[in-house]
Amino acid sequence: MASDKELSDFLASVEKRAFKRSLYHVRDEEAALDIVQDSMMKLAENYGDKPINELPMLFQRILSNTTLDWFRRRKTRSSLFLNFSDIGNSNDSEDFDVLEILETGESAQSAQDLFSRTQTVQEIESAIQDLPGRQREAFLLRYWAELDVAETAAAMGCSEGSVKTHCSRAIQALSKALIAKGIRP
């Protein structure tokens, strides 16, 4: 059985990766935060009495199911309601803020490096978001959440061979997309 401290430590250790994974799936920060919070609450409420070594797999499965539930609710909601914001032009992209760099006192060279790194990370994140859903999920579980093939297969509800196939295709697609954008490993 996991103690309250072990459960709390476990949730703190997976919080950031779970958020990033959810963000890649739903592409909405508020929704990703809600999904992670709901998943953590479900784990604590329903499985807090399980041994600590079972929590990572349970949490990954709960997170996957909560994400799928979000997509189902969104699909139902969008078929019933029309948001006025969906009609207009929604170019709410975040711009690079030069004032933040000036306030920190960093030099122009480091600001340019920071901007370049930020652009590269955005390109990589964009390429990951463009992957098909199952490939993206397999890739994130294997390489972001650092699960092995068996754990990923259990979390995704598929065979180990499918995980390997999805990961291989994701890596090939990412490599091709990033090379086309001029980003090389």
C-alpha positions in Angstrom: 0.0 0.0 0.0 1.2 3.5 -0.9 1.4 5.9 2.0 0.0 9.4 1.7 3.5 10.8 1.3 4.4 8.2 -1.4 1.3 9.0 -3.3 1.9 12.7 -3.0 5.6 12.3 -4.1 4.5 10.1 -7.0 1.9 12.7 -8.2 4.5 15.5 -7.9 7.0 13.5 -10.0 4.6 12.8 -12.9 2.8 16.2 -12.9 4.9 18.0 -15.5 5.2 15.1 -18.0 1.5 14.3 -17.7 0.6 18.0 -18.4 3.0 18.1 -21.5 1.5 14.8 -22.8 -2.0 16.1 -22.3 -1.1 19.4 -23.9 0.2 17.6 -27.0 -3.0 15.7 -27.3 -5.6 18.4 -26.7 -3.7 21.5 -27.7 -5.4 23.5 -25.0 -3.5 24.4 -21.8 -6.7 24.8 -19.6 -8.1 21.5 -20.8 -4.7 19.8 -20.3 -4.6 21.1 -16.7 -8.1 19.8 -16.1 -7.3 16.4 -17.5 -4.2 16.0 -15.4 -6.0 17.2 -12.3 -9.0 14.9 -12.9 -6.6 12.0 -13.5 -4.7 12.6 -10.3 -7.9 12.8 -8.3 -9.2 9.6 -9.8 -5.9 7.9 -9.0 -5.9 9.2 -5.4 -9.6 8.4 -4.8 -9.8 5.0 -6.5 -6.3 3.5 -6.3 -4.6 5.3 -3.4 -4.5 2.0 -1.5 -2.5 0.2 -4.2 1.2 -0.6 -3.9 3.4 2.2 -5.1 4.9 0.2 -7.9 1.5 -0.2 -9.6 0.7 3.5 -9.6 2.7 4.5 -12.7 0.8 2.1 -15.0 -2.5 2.9 -13.4 -1.9 6.7 -13.7 -1.0 6.4 -17.4 -4.1 4.4 -18.2 -6.3 6.8 -16.2 -4.7 9.8 -18.0 -5.3 8.1 -21.4 -9.0 7.4 -20.5 -9.5 10.9 -19.2 -8.1 12.4 -22.4 -10.4 10.2 -24.5 -13.4 11.2 -22.4 -12.4 14.9 -23.0 -12.4 14.3 -26.7 -15.8 12.5 -26.6 -17.3 15.4 -24.6 -15.8 17.9 -27.0 -17.2 16.1 -30.0 -20.7 15.9 -28.4 -20.6 19.5 -27.4 -19.4 20.7 -30.8 -22.2 18.8 -32.5 -24.8 20.5 -30.2 -23.4 24.0 -29.8 -21.7 26.5 -32.0 -19.1 28.8 -30.4 -19.0 32.3 -31.9 -15.2 32.3 -31.4 -15.0 29.4 -33.9 -16.6 31.6 -36.6 -14.1 34.5 -36.4 -10.4 34.6 -37.1 -8.6 33.2 -34.1 -4.9 33.9 -34.4 -4.1 33.8 -30.8 -0.4 32.9 -31.2 2.0 33.9 -28.4 4.7 36.3 -29.6 8.2 36.5 -28.4 8.5 39.2 -25.8 11.7 41.3 -26.1 10.9 43.1 -22.9 11.3 39.9 -20.9 14.8 39.5 -22.1 15.7 43.1 -21.4 14.3 42.8 -17.8 16.5 39.9 -17.1 19.6 41.8 -18.3 20.8 39.1 -20.7 22.9 40.2 -23.6 21.7 40.5 -27.2 23.6 37.3 -28.1 22.0 35.2 -25.4 18.6 36.7 -26.3 19.2 35.6 -29.9 20.2 32.2 -28.8 17.2 31.9 -26.5 14.9 33.0 -29.4 16.5 30.4 -31.7 16.1 27.6 -29.1 12.5 28.6 -28.5 11.8 28.5 -32.2 13.4 25.1 -32.5 11.4 23.7 -29.5 8.2 25.1 -31.1 9.0 23.4 -34.4 9.6 20.1 -32.6 6.4 20.5 -30.6 4.5 21.3 -33.8 5.9 18.3 -35.5 4.8 16.1 -32.6 1.3 17.6 -32.7 1.1 16.8 -36.4 1.6 13.1 -35.8 -1.5 10.8 -35.9 -3.0 10.3 -32.5 -1.8 6.7 -31.8 1.7 7.5 -33.0 1.8 10.6 -30.9 0.6 8.7 -27.9 3.1 5.8 -28.3 5.9 8.3 -28.9 5.1 10.4 -25.8 4.7 7.4 -23.6 7.9 5.7 -24.7 10.2 8.7 -24.9 8.6 11.4 -22.8 7.1 9.4 -20.0 10.0 6.9 -20.3 7.8 3.8 -20.2 9.1 0.5 -21.6 7.4 -1.3 -24.5 5.3 -3.5 -22.2 4.2 -0.6 -20.0 3.3 1.5 -23.1 1.3 -1.4 -24.6 -0.6 -1.8 -21.3 -1.3 1.9 -21.1 -2.5 2.1 -24.7 -4.4 -1.1 -24.6 -2.6 -2.7 -27.6 0.1 -5.2 -28.3 3.8 -4.6 -27.9 4.2 -5.0 -31.6 1.8 -2.2 -32.2 3.7 0.0 -29.9 6.9 -0.7 -31.7 5.2 0.0 -35.1 3.7 3.3 -33.9 7.0 4.5 -32.4 8.9 3.6 -35.5 6.5 5.4 -37.7 6.4 8.4 -35.4 10.2 8.7 -35.4 10.4 8.4 -39.2 7.7 11.1 -39.6 9.3 13.4 -37.0 12.7 13.0 -38.6 11.4 13.7 -42.1 9.4 16.8 -40.9 12.2 18.2 -38.8 14.8 17.7 -41.6 12.4 19.5 -44.0 12.4 22.4 -41.5 16.2 22.4 -41.4 16.5 20.9 -37.9 19.0 18.1 -37.7 19.9 16.0 -34.7 
